[in-house]
Amino acid sequence: MAAVVHPVGGRQRGSRPTLRLVPAGHGRSGRASARVDVGVRRLLAAAAIAAVVVGILVLRGALATPPAPSGGVGAAAVRPVAAQSYVVQPGDTLWSIARRMGVTGDLRPMVDRLAAETGHRPLQVGERVRLP
């Protein structure tokens, strides 16, 4: 039960209002309360889904991007030294070299050509890879 203030008939000015007991939930309908609860639940679910999606995108971006070389030996030579060859830097892969070449779309054909150029051996830092 809840107490609700209702003015009663001929109340004089300055007198206290009369309190009357009314059933709980009388001020709000059950439907309105349920709609608010469903709306809050939907909002929380949407926020949780958005947080998971953002987390996945951040992790994919962090894992897919090779680390940038810090200052030191070889940090300045991240571009191909000539139009037809590339000097391998620490952390380079055939995939990262293909990306640096500006290949758009599917990188697999270019990675296969680079692998053939290197004789399918692991890359060595300082090695020159002829670009197809």
C-alpha contacts under 8 A as a table, 3 or more apart, distances in Angstrom:
res1	aa1	res2	aa2	distance
1	M	21	L	6.54
1	M	22	V	6.12
1	M	23	P	5.02
1	M	24	A	4.77
2	A	21	L	5.88
2	A	22	V	5.84
2	A	23	P	6.44
2	A	24	A	5.57
3	A	19	L	6.35
3	A	20	R	6.00
3	A	21	L	4.84
3	A	22	V	6.42
4	V	19	L	5.98
4	V	20	R	5.92
4	V	21	L	6.38
4	V	22	V	6.84
5	V	17	P	6.55
5	V	18	T	6.45
5	V	19	L	5.04
5	V	20	R	6.63
6	H	17	P	6.99
6	H	18	T	6.51
6	H	19	L	6.51
6	H	20	R	7.00
7	P	11	R	7.31
7	P	17	P	6.00
7	P	18	T	6.56
8	V	11	R	6.30
8	V	17	P	7.54
8	V	18	T	6.68
11	R	15	S	6.91
11	R	17	P	7.68
12	Q	15	S	5.69
22	V	26	H	6.91
23	P	26	H	5.70
24	A	27	G	7.76
25	G	28	R	5.38
25	G	29	S	6.61
25	G	30	G	7.25
26	H	29	S	6.64
28	R	32	A	6.69
28	R	33	S	6.84
29	S	32	A	5.41
29	S	33	S	6.49
30	G	33	S	5.16
30	G	34	A	6.15
31	R	34	A	5.04
31	R	35	R	6.09
32	A	35	R	5.07
32	A	36	V	6.28
33	S	36	V	5.22
33	S	37	D	6.29
34	A	37	D	5.05
34	A	38	V	6.13
35	R	38	V	5.13
35	R	39	G	6.00
36	V	39	G	5.01
36	V	40	V	6.11
37	D	40	V	5.17
37	D	41	R	6.17
38	V	41	R	5.05
38	V	42	R	6.10
39	G	42	R	5.12
39	G	43	L	6.15
40	V	43	L	5.09
40	V	44	L	6.17
41	R	44	L	5.15
41	R	45	A	6.08
42	R	45	A	5.03
42	R	46	A	6.08
43	L	46	A	5.16
43	L	47	A	6.17
44	L	47	A	5.08
44	L	48	A	6.15
45	A	48	A	5.09
45	A	49	I	6.19
46	A	49	I	5.15
46	A	50	A	6.10
47	A	50	A	5.09
47	A	51	A	6.15
48	A	51	A	5.10
48	A	52	V	6.31
49	I	52	V	5.15
49	I	53	V	6.22
50	A	53	V	5.13
50	A	54	V	6.12
51	A	54	V	5.19
51	A	55	G	6.07
52	V	55	G	5.03
52	V	56	I	6.20
53	V	56	I	5.16
53	V	57	L	6.22
54	V	57	L	5.12
54	V	58	V	6.10
55	G	58	V	5.15
55	G	59	L	6.16
56	I	59	L	5.13
56	I	60	R	6.04
57	L	60	R	5.12
57	L	61	G	6.04
58	V	61	G	5.19
58	V	62	A	6.08
59	L	62	A	5.06
59	L	63	L	6.03
60	R	63	L	5.19
60	R	64	A	5.86
61	G	64	A	5.23
61	G	65	T	6.11
62	A	65	T	5.73
63	L	66	P	7.48
66	P	91	G	7.33
66	P	92	D	7.96
66	P	96	S	7.47
67	P	91	G	7.72
69	P	75	A	5.65
69	P	90	P	7.85
70	S	75	A	6.35
71	G	75	A	5.47
71	G	76	A	7.93
72	G	75	A	5.59
73	V	76	A	7.84
74	G	77	A	5.46
74	G	78	V	7.62
74	G	89	Q	6.90
75	A	78	V	6.57
77	A	80	P	7.54
77	A	81	V	7.53
77	A	87	V	7.70
77	A	89	Q	7.75
78	V	87	V	7.93
78	V	89	Q	6.97
79	R	86	Y	7.24
79	R	87	V	7.96
80	P	83	A	6.67
80	P	84	Q	7.89
80	P	85	S	6.10
80	P	86	Y	4.29
80	P	87	V	6.28
81	V	85	S	6.56
81	V	86	Y	5.92
81	V	87	V	6.67
82	A	85	S	5.43
82	A	86	Y	6.94
84	Q	130	R	5.81
84	Q	131	L	5.20
84	Q	132	P	7.46
85	S	128	R	6.12
85	S	129	V	5.34
85	S	130	R	4.22
85	S	131	L	5.13
86	Y	128	R	5.36
86	Y	129	V	5.12
86	Y	130	R	6.45
86	Y	131	L	6.91
87	V	125	V	7.69
87	V	126	G	5.53
87	V	127	E	5.60
87	V	128	R	4.51
87	V	129	V	6.38
88	V	92	D	6.26
88	V	123	L	7.20
88	V	124	Q	6.73
88	V	125	V	5.06
88	V	126	G	5.09
88	V	127	E	5.39
88	V	128	R	6.32
88	V	129	V	7.22
89	Q	92	D	5.56
89	Q	125	V	5.25
89	Q	126	G	6.34
90	P	125	V	5.71
92	D	96	S	6.00
92	D	97	I	6.77
92	D	123	L	7.87
93	T	96	S	5.16
93	T	97	I	6.25
93	T	123	L	7.27
94	L	97	I	5.14
94	L	98	A	6.16
94	L	111	V	5.70
94	L	114	L	6.61
94	L	115	A	7.14
95	W	98	A	5.12
95	W	99	R	6.23
95	W	107	L	7.16
95	W	111	V	6.06
96	S	99	R	5.00
96	S	100	R	6.20
97	I	100	R	5.07
97	I	101	M	6.32
98	A	101	M	5.14
98	A	102	G	6.95
98	A	103	V	6.22
98	A	107	L	6.61
98	A	110	M	6.23
98	A	111	V	6.30
99	R	102	G	5.43
99	R	103	V	5.77
99	R	104	T	7.88
99	R	107	L	7.45
100	R	103	V	7.54
103	V	106	D	7.84
103	V	107	L	6.58
103	V	110	M	7.81
104	T	107	L	7.17
106	D	109	P	7.22
107	L	110	M	5.54
107	L	111	V	6.16
108	R	111	V	4.99
108	R	112	D	6.08
109	P	112	D	5.10
109	P	113	R	6.37
110	M	113	R	5.07
110	M	114	L	6.20
111	V	114	L	5.08
111	V	115	A	6.05
112	D	115	A	5.05
112	D	116	A	6.25
113	R	116	A	5.09
113	R	117	E	6.27
113	R	132	P	6.87
114	L	117	E	4.94
114	L	118	T	6.34
114	L	129	V	7.67
114	L	130	R	7.87
114	L	131	L	7.00
114	L	132	P	7.16
115	A	118	T	5.19
115	A	119	G	6.16
115	A	120	H	4.86
115	A	121	R	7.53
116	A	119	G	5.03
116	A	120	H	5.80
117	E	120	H	7.56
117	E	129	V	7.08
117	E	130	R	6.69
117	E	131	L	7.94
117	E	132	P	7.96
118	T	121	R	5.90
118	T	122	P	7.93
118	T	123	L	7.60
118	T	129	V	6.77
123	L	127	E	7.15
124	Q	127	E	5.48
